[in-house]
Amino acid sequence: MGDVTRLLERWNDGDAEALGALVTELYAELRRLAGGLMHEERGDHTLQATALVHEAYLRLTDVTNMRIENRRHFYGAAATAMRRILVEHARSRQAGKRGGPDAKRVPLDEALHPAIDLRLDFERLDEAVDALAAFAPEKAKVVELRYFVGLSIEETADMLDLSPATVKRHWAFARAWLFRALDGQPPEGI
């Protein structure tokens, strides 16, 4: 724990090599968290857990205007980076479906009866989480850590410095709120 704090201090002080050392120190944990995220994805997903961690690392190297104080803040920044990467990946995939560079003609009967994709729409989820964050940032952070990073109730409580009971309440509320938002119903206020 002390090594992580020292590495964060070095990074915050402008030491560019500190982030690399930090990621090396926490790589196994970040890989496990990314693996949990990717487990929820479709089997033929082109983005793998290792690539997700590496892309998040690249994004974190650009973080110069934010001071990351401790392990909790680092995981929050990593969770946000991974969430954005998955959303951008989903958007680019959807753009391809709408006629990107590999557009092709489809028979009319196929176009009228498209296969139903029951997987989660990351774009809509991202918008819903952003809307939740506008009203209840702490509840939105619970969603990021629980869903996008794959932390347990206890790990999330530790990261946010909350009690597990509070995290459970926030998680239950956020899930219900997001379900209503994604179902097209107006979510209830906070």
C-alpha positions in Angstrom: 0.0 0.0 0.0 2.9 2.4 0.8 4.5 1.7 -2.6 1.4 2.7 -4.4 1.1 5.9 -2.4 4.7 6.8 -3.1 4.3 6.1 -6.8 1.2 8.3 -6.9 3.1 11.1 -5.2 5.9 10.8 -7.7 3.4 10.8 -10.6 1.6 13.8 -9.2 4.9 15.6 -9.0 5.5 15.1 -12.7 7.6 11.9 -12.7 6.5 10.3 -16.0 8.1 7.0 -15.1 6.0 6.7 -11.9 2.8 5.8 -13.8 4.6 2.9 -15.6 5.8 1.6 -12.2 2.4 2.1 -10.7 0.7 0.1 -13.5 3.4 -2.6 -13.2 2.6 -2.7 -9.4 -1.2 -3.0 -10.0 -1.2 -4.7 -13.3 -2.5 -8.1 -12.1 -5.4 -6.3 -10.3 -6.2 -4.1 -13.3 -6.0 -7.2 -15.6 -8.4 -9.0 -13.3 -10.8 -6.1 -13.3 -10.6 -5.7 -17.1 -11.2 -9.4 -17.4 -14.4 -9.0 -15.3 -15.5 -6.3 -17.7 -14.8 -8.3 -20.8 -16.6 -11.3 -19.3 -19.8 -9.4 -19.8 -19.0 -8.7 -23.5 -19.9 -10.8 -26.5 -17.7 -13.8 -27.3 -16.4 -12.3 -30.6 -15.4 -9.0 -29.1 -12.3 -7.6 -30.8 -11.1 -5.9 -27.6 -9.4 -8.2 -25.1 -8.8 -7.5 -21.4 -5.1 -7.0 -21.9 -5.7 -4.4 -24.6 -8.3 -2.7 -22.3 -5.7 -2.3 -19.6 -3.1 -1.0 -22.1 -5.5 1.5 -23.6 -6.5 2.7 -20.1 -2.8 3.1 -19.3 -2.3 5.2 -22.4 -5.3 7.4 -21.4 -4.0 7.8 -17.9 -0.6 9.0 -19.2 -2.5 12.0 -20.6 -4.0 12.9 -17.2 -1.9 15.9 -16.2 -4.6 18.3 -14.8 -5.9 16.0 -12.1 -4.1 15.1 -8.9 -4.7 11.4 -8.0 -4.3 11.2 -4.2 -4.5 7.5 -3.4 -5.3 4.0 -4.6 -9.0 4.8 -4.5 -8.7 7.7 -6.8 -6.4 5.7 -9.1 -9.0 2.9 -9.5 -11.7 5.5 -10.1 -9.7 7.1 -12.9 -8.9 3.6 -14.3 -12.6 2.7 -14.1 -13.6 5.8 -15.9 -11.0 5.3 -18.6 -12.1 1.7 -19.1 -15.7 2.7 -19.3 -14.9 5.4 -21.9 -12.9 2.9 -24.0 -15.8 0.4 -24.0 -18.3 3.0 -25.0 -16.1 4.3 -27.8 -15.5 0.8 -29.0 -19.3 0.2 -29.0 -19.9 3.5 -30.9 -17.3 2.7 -33.6 -18.9 -0.8 -33.9 -22.3 0.8 -34.3 -21.0 3.3 -36.9 -19.8 0.3 -38.9 -23.2 -1.3 -38.7 -24.7 1.9 -40.1 -22.7 1.7 -43.2 -19.1 2.4 -42.3 -16.3 1.5 -44.7 -17.5 -2.1 -45.1 -21.1 -1.2 -46.1 -22.8 -3.8 -48.2 -26.2 -4.4 -49.7 -28.6 -6.6 -47.7 -31.7 -8.2 -49.1 -34.9 -6.5 -48.1 -36.3 -9.5 -46.2 -33.1 -9.5 -44.0 -33.4 -5.8 -43.4 -37.0 -6.1 -42.4 -36.3 -8.9 -39.9 -33.0 -8.1 -38.3 -31.6 -10.3 -35.5 -32.3 -8.9 -32.1 -29.1 -8.1 -30.1 -29.9 -8.7 -26.4 -26.5 -7.4 -25.3 -26.2 -4.2 -23.4 -26.0 -1.0 -25.5 -22.9 0.7 -23.9 -23.7 4.1 -25.5 -27.1 4.2 -23.9 -25.7 2.9 -20.6 -23.0 5.6 -20.7 -25.6 8.3 -21.3 -27.7 7.0 -18.4 -24.8 6.8 -16.0 -23.8 10.4 -17.0 -27.4 11.5 -16.3 -27.3 9.7 -12.9 -24.0 11.4 -12.1 -25.5 14.8 -12.7 -28.0 14.1 -9.8 -26.1 11.6 -7.6 -22.3 11.4 -8.4 -21.7 9.0 -5.5 -24.3 6.5 -6.8 -22.8 6.8 -10.3 -19.3 6.1 -8.9 -20.7 2.9 -7.3 -22.0 1.9 -10.7 -18.6 2.5 -12.3 -16.8 0.5 -9.7 -19.3 -2.3 -9.4 -20.3 -2.8 -13.0 -17.4 -1.4 -15.1 -14.5 -2.4 -12.8 -16.2 -5.5 -11.3 -15.5 -4.7 -7.6 -17.4 -6.4 -4.9 -19.6 -4.5 -2.4 -16.8 -4.6 0.2 -14.1 -3.4 -2.3 -16.4 -0.6 -3.5 -17.0 0.5 0.1 -13.3 0.5 0.7 -12.6 2.5 -2.5 -15.3 5.1 -1.8 -14.7 5.2 2.0 -18.4 4.2 2.6 -20.0 1.4 4.6 -21.0 -1.7 2.8 -24.6 -1.1 3.7 -24.5 2.4 2.1 -22.9 0.9 -1.1 -25.7 -1.7 -1.2 -28.3 1.0 -1.0 -26.6 3.1 -3.6 -26.2 0.1 -5.9 -29.8 -1.0 -5.5 -31.1 2.6 -6.2 -28.7 3.1 -9.2 -29.7 -0.2 -10.8 -33.3 0.6 -10.5 -32.8 4.1 -11.8 -30.7 2.9 -14.7 -33.1 0.2 -15.6 -35.9 2.7 -15.8 -33.7 5.1 -17.9 -32.7 2.3 -20.3 -36.3 1.1 -20.5 -37.4 4.5 -21.8 -39.2 5.4 -18.6 -38.5 8.7 -16.9 -36.3 7.8 -13.9 -37.4 8.9 -10.5 -35.6 11.7 -8.8 -32.9 11.2 -6.3 
